Amino acid sequence: MRRARLDEDVTPLSQFRANVSTFVRRIRKTKRPVVLTQRGHSAAVILDVSEYEQLLEEVETLRDIHLAEKQVARGKGVSHLRARTRVSAVLRR
């Protein structure tokens, strides 16, 4: 996901409300998020849908890796040889 540019992508909520379609076009084009502020403090982030989906996939992958590492640490892993044998058997079917 591309990072927001603080000089371009931080916008007061009131300005966003007044120009929603312009902001949506810009977000789709640049793929950068827009940080909305309310009373001078960050309040929300608007993302392009494809960037949001990619972010969710990355989080899911990292969770899977973390879970796998925990399982290996507890001795619940499968050796490379055993995994290779299982995969080869499935592929031969």
N, C-alpha and C positions, 0 to 999 in steps of 0.2 A: 504494500500500500504506500502510495506517495505521502509524504509529510506535508502538513499545512505550512504555508509561508506566512509568518507572523505579520509581515507588512501588507499582505494582500488578502489573506483568508480568515481574518478575525473580523467579525461584523456584528454590530448591535442588532438585537432581535427586531427592533422597530424598522431598521433599514431592510432586513431580510423580508419581513412581512410586506413591505411596500414594493418589493421587487422579486418576489418568489420565482417567477418564471426565468428571469435573468440569471439568478443564482443557480437554479437547476440546470440551465444550459451550460453555465460555466463549470459546474461540478462534473457534469457528464463529459465535457470537452477536456478538462485538465486532469480528471481523475483524482484531484486533491480534495480533501475534506474542507469544510468551512466550519469554523468555531463560532458559535453564536454567543454573544454576551448579553447579560441582563444586569442593569445597574453597575456596569463596569467589571463584572465577574463572569468567567466562563460558565455557560449554562447548558449548552448542548453542542453536539457535533453532527453535521449532516454529511453523509457519505454517498457516493455513487453506488448503485446496487451491486454492480459487478465487483467493485472494490470491497464492499461489505461481505459478499459471498466468499471472496478469496480470503479475507481476514478470518471468517468463521472456519474455513477449511484448514487454514494454518493453525489455528487454536486447537482444532480437533486432532490434527496430526501431532502436535506437541503433547497433547494429553495422552494420546495413544503411546507415544514414545516414553513418556514419564511412567505410565502404567507398566509397559513392558520392562523398563529398567527396574522397577520395584519388584516385579515378578522374578526377574533374573536374580536379583539380590537375595530373594527368599528361596532360591534354589528351584524355582518352577520353570526354568528355561529349558529349551531343547537344544541339544548339540547340533552343530552344523551338519555333521554326517547324518544324524537321524532326520533332520529337516530335509536334507537333500534326498534321502531315501524315500521319504513320504511324498515329496513333490514329484519325484521321478515315477513313483507308482501311480499317482493320479494322472500324470501326463501320458502314461502308457495305455490307459483305458480307452 
